[in-house]
């Protein structure tokens, strides 16, 4: 299976029991379309009406604006919330595809090709031509797939004691810096309490704290070796290095859902043996990223009904739909003079 299909059906249920992978795909596509319609057309209508020129601190003017455009605002909020359902389903089907595809590197190449094809329509729909500040979701899914492939390669070659411990040590140190970077706002808050002033540039302090946490992680690695084995402990920390590398790459490229999107895929992959647990941990991870992602928990109802079968053959539907629908939304905005 590729991202939204599988090379062979499996399971003991009849095709009529529950919903198939193609049904999940269609639901995700519809949710994504609603989300992107609101984020492009309705958002530009708000801008045309002058929302971007209103002082956010002027509550009276804001209240008047929202009151005059209440129906449009409710439509916008509803469509964006429904759109939250799409990404976890895409991640779930990505993992299903990764497990059952006959050629993972070909799968990755296909994602890469469509990531490049989709970038111009994505930029046109949401920003400007060749906008580098935000990349489409195919890049996030591609990085997530490469992280999963990294996990598999490490496990397959775990008997090589020469390089694995080095990767594990690097993973422990990288985890220290990742934790320090993640909690940099807390570091800034503590700095303010101690020094009585706000310091925006705390690179040096963050590096020192990152090194300290890295040393703690190395100690944890050493303890794990004593309690389990060198191989098991090294695999876990080497996987950590692969995951952090993927998250950093997503952050640098500024992909849709960024590093949290890659983290979501990795955590869901860890619980891949149970469809419900897989989706549950994904929803929890995304909700930590943003409170409005709590809507994603409705996906659990869909996954509970999933029968594990491919359904209709829709191998390239999403690949083609993604850039085409973005281009259509851009053209609607252009001819409606919303740009």
N, C-alpha and C positions, 0 to 999 in steps of 0.2 A: 504493500500500500504506500502511496505517497501521502502528502499532507492530508488529503481528504478522501482517501480510498484505500483499499487493501487488495492485495493480489489474490487473496483467497478468503472465503467465508470460514467462520469457525463457530463453535458453540453448539449446544444441543437443542436450542429453541427453534421453533418454526419461524420462517421469515415474517409471518404475520404477528408474532409475539413481540411486543415492545417496539422500539424505534431503531432504525438502522443508522449506520454511519452517514449515509447520504442525507437522511432526514436531519441529523445533527448539523450537517454541513449547510443545508438550506436555511435552518433556523439561524445559524451564526451569520450567514450572508445577509439575511433580512435585517437582523439586529445591527449589523455593521452599516448597512445602507441607511437605516434610520439615523444612526449616530452621525454618519458623515453628512447626511442631508442637513441635519441641524447645525453641525459644525461649520458648514460652508454657506448654504443659502440663507438659513434663518439668522445665523450670526452676522452675515453681511447686511441683512435687512436691519438688524439692530444698529450696526455701524452707520448705515445710511440715515437712520432716524436720529443719530447723534449721541448714542450711548457712550462712545469712546471720548466724547467731549465733556461729559458730565463729571464733575469733581466727585470722586468716590466718598469723600467726607460730607458731602451735601446730601444728607439723608432725605430731606424734604423733596428735593428735585428727583432723586432716585425713586422715591416712593411714587411720585406723580408719573414718572416714566413707566414704571412697571404696572401701575394701575391702568394707564392708557393702552398698554400693550399686554394685558394680562393673558389673553388667549394665546398669543404668540409665545409668550414666556412659558406658559404651562406646556405648550407643545414642544418647545425647545428642551425643557427639563425632562419631560417624559421620554422624548426620543434619545436624549443623551444617556438617561438611566437604562433604557432598554439596550442601548449600544454596549453597556458594560458586560452584557452576557456573552458577547462574541469572542473576546480574546481567550478566556479560559477554555472555551470549546475548541478554538484553533489549537491551543496548546495540547489539549487532550488528544485531538486527532493527529497532531504532529507526532506525539509519543507513540500512538497506535501505528502510525505509518512507519516510524523509525524501527519499531519492533518487528514488523512483518514485511518490510520492503526487501526485495532480493538484492538491491545494490544501494547501500547507504551513501556512497560517494556520488553516485548519479543523482540520487535524491537531493543531496546538498547542492550539486551543480545546478539542478533545476530551480531550486529556491534562489540561488545566486543570480541566475539569468533573469528571473522575473522580478527580483529585487531591483535590478538595474533598469529593466523595462518600465517598472512602475514608478520610478523615482520622479521623472518629469511630470507625469499626471498628478502625482502626490504633491509635488511642489506647487504646481499651478492651482490645485484645488484649495490648498491650505495656506500657502504663502506666496512666494514669487518664483519665477523660473530659476533653477539652479540654486535654490536656497539650501545652505549647508547646515543650518541650525536645527534640523529636525528630519529624520529619515523614516521611511515607511516600515511597516510591521514585518515585511518579508525579511529584512535584515535582522530583526529580533529573533524571528523563528529560525533563521539560518544559524545564527550564533548559538541559539539553544540546541540545535541539532548537533553542531560541532562539539559542544560541551558534552552532550550525551555520548557522542562517538569517542571523545577523550576518555570518559569513564570506562567505556568498553575496552579500549586499547590498553589502558592501565591494568585492568583486570586480566586481560588475555596474556599480558607479558609480565605478570607480577613475580614470576620466578627469577627474573633478572635482578639480582640483588645489587648490581653495580650502580645503576642510575636511579632506581626507585627511591632509596633513602635521600638522595640529593633533592629529588622533586618534593619529597615529604618535608624536608627542612625548609625549602623555599616556600612551600604551602603554609607552614606554620608562621613564617615571617610575614608573608603576604596577608595572612589572616589578621595579624596584629595591625598592620597599616589599614586594612579594610575596615576593621572595627573602629579604629581611631577616626578615620574619615567619615564613617557613618554617623558617629556621635560628635562631630565637630561642633555642632551647635551647643551641645551640652558642655563641651570643653570651653567654648566661648562664654557661656553663662557662668561656669565656675571661675574662669579668669576674671570676669567682671566682679564677682563677689570678693575675690582675693585682692584685686587691685583697685576696685571701685571705679573702673572705667571700661568702656567697650573697645575691644581691639578686633578689627575686622580681619587683619592679616595675622593668623596664628599658625603659619606654616611650620615654623621651627618647633613650637610647642607640640603641634600635632605629630610631627616626625618623632620627637622624643617619646611621646606617649605610645606611638605606633611601635617603636623599637621595644619599649617596655612590655607591651602586650605580646609582641612577637616572642620575646624571651619566655614569657609565661606559657605561650602556646608550645614552645619547644620543650618546656618542662612537662607539659601535658603529653606531648608525643613520647617522651622518654618513659613516663609512667605507663602509658598504654602499651609500649613495647614489653615492659616487664609483666604486665597483666595478661596480655594476649600473645602477640608475636610480632617480629619485625615486619613480616609481610603484610599482615592485616592492618597494623598501625600505619605503615607506609602507604598502603593503598588509600586509606581514608584521608590522609593529609595531602597525598598527591592529587586526589580528586578535588580537594579544597583549592589547590593551586589552579587546576583547570577551571573550576567554577569562578573563582575570583578573576582569572584572566578574561573569561567570557564576559563577566559583568563590567569589568573595566573597559573592554572593547566596546560594549554597548553604550557605556557612558560617554566615551570619547567620540563615537560616531553619532551620539544623540539620537538613537533609534527610538521608535515608538515603544513606550513602556520601559525603555532604557535598561539599566542593570536589574531592576526589579522584575522585568519581564523575563530575563534570562534566569534569574533566581527562581521564579515561579515554575518555569519549565523543568529546571533541575530538581526541585523539590517534588513536583508531580511525578517525575520519572522515578524518583526513589520509591514512591508508593504505587508504582504502575501495576502491581499484581492485584490490587483491589481498585476497581473503577471508582467506587464511592470515595474511598480514602484519597485517591489520586486527585479527584476534583475538589474534595474538602480542603486539603492542604493548599491547593492552588488558590482557592477563594480566600482562605485565611491570609495567605501571603500578600495577595493583591489588596485586601482590606487594610492591612498594615500600611501599605503604600498610600492609600487614599480612602477616606471613610465612605465615599460614594460607591466604591467598589463592593460594598456590602451587598449590593443587588446581585452580584455574581452567585450568591448562595442559591438562587433560584435554579442555577444550572444543575444543582444536585438532583432535582426532580427529573431533569432530562436524562442525566447519566444513570439514574436508577432505572429508567425505562429502556436504556440502551441494551440491545440484544447481542451486541458484538459482531454483527454482520455488516457487510459492505452496503447492501442495498443497490440502488441504481448506480450505474457506471458513470461517475462524474469526475473523471481523473483530472481534467484540466479546467473544470468550470470555475473554480475559485481563482486559479492562476490567471485566467483571462478576465474574469469578472472584476477583479480588483483594480487593474489599471483602467479598464473601460469605464467603470462606473465613476471613477474619479475624474476622468476626462469629460464625461457627460455632465457631471456636477459643475465642473469649471465652465463648460460651454453655456450651461443654463445661467450661471452668474454673469458671464460675459454678455450674452444677448439680452439679459434682463437689466443690464447696466448696473450691476451690483458691485462691480470691481472698482 
